[in-house]
Amino acid sequence: MVDTGPEAFAPGQEPPPMPRLALYAFVVCVLAVAAAVVSFVQGSWLGIVWVLLAGVASNMAWYYVRKAKAGRGTPVRG
């Protein structure tokens, strides 16, 4: 098994990419915002549901990014 702890990366190396679940949640958030804009432009109140979905997806993305940072041992501020 490969060690992926904080000491597995040299100080000069780039940090690992964003976790996959955070990336998926971010994509869902962007698509939900786009759907909300389209709904409101067409005069539909269904856009409210898309706004709520965007909020949930945004919180999920934020959670998974912070969880990944905490797992790597880097300080999490905010």
C-alpha positions in Angstrom: 0.0 0.0 0.0 1.3 3.5 -0.9 1.7 6.0 1.9 -0.3 9.2 1.1 0.3 10.9 4.5 1.7 14.4 4.9 5.3 13.1 4.8 4.7 11.4 1.5 5.2 14.6 -0.4 8.4 16.5 -0.6 8.3 20.2 0.5 8.9 21.4 -3.1 6.2 19.2 -4.7 2.8 20.4 -5.8 -0.1 19.4 -3.5 -2.3 16.6 -4.8 -5.3 17.6 -6.9 -8.8 18.3 -5.5 -10.6 15.2 -4.3 -12.9 13.6 -6.8 -16.1 14.0 -4.7 -15.4 17.7 -4.2 -14.9 18.1 -8.0 -18.2 16.3 -8.8 -20.0 18.4 -6.2 -18.5 21.6 -7.7 -19.7 20.5 -11.2 -23.2 19.9 -9.9 -23.1 23.3 -8.2 -22.2 25.1 -11.5 -24.8 23.2 -13.5 -27.5 23.9 -10.9 -26.7 27.6 -11.0 -26.9 27.5 -14.8 -30.2 25.7 -14.6 -31.5 28.3 -12.1 -30.6 31.1 -14.4 -32.3 29.5 -17.4 -35.4 28.8 -15.3 -35.7 32.3 -14.0 -35.1 33.8 -17.5 -38.0 31.6 -18.8 -40.2 32.9 -16.0 -40.4 29.6 -14.1 -40.3 29.5 -10.3 -38.7 26.1 -10.5 -35.4 28.0 -10.4 -35.8 28.1 -6.6 -35.2 24.4 -6.5 -32.1 24.7 -8.6 -30.8 27.4 -6.2 -31.3 25.2 -3.2 -29.6 22.3 -5.0 -26.6 24.6 -5.8 -26.4 25.5 -2.1 -26.3 21.9 -1.0 -23.7 21.0 -3.7 -21.6 24.0 -2.7 -21.6 22.9 0.9 -20.6 19.4 -0.1 -17.7 20.6 -2.2 -16.5 22.8 0.6 -16.8 19.9 3.1 -14.8 17.4 0.9 -12.1 19.9 0.2 -11.7 20.7 3.9 -11.8 17.0 4.8 -9.0 16.3 2.3 -6.9 19.1 3.7 -7.4 17.8 7.2 -6.4 14.3 6.1 -3.1 15.6 4.6 -2.2 17.4 7.8 -2.2 20.9 6.4 -3.8 23.5 8.7 -7.4 24.3 7.9 -8.5 27.9 8.5 -11.9 29.4 8.2 
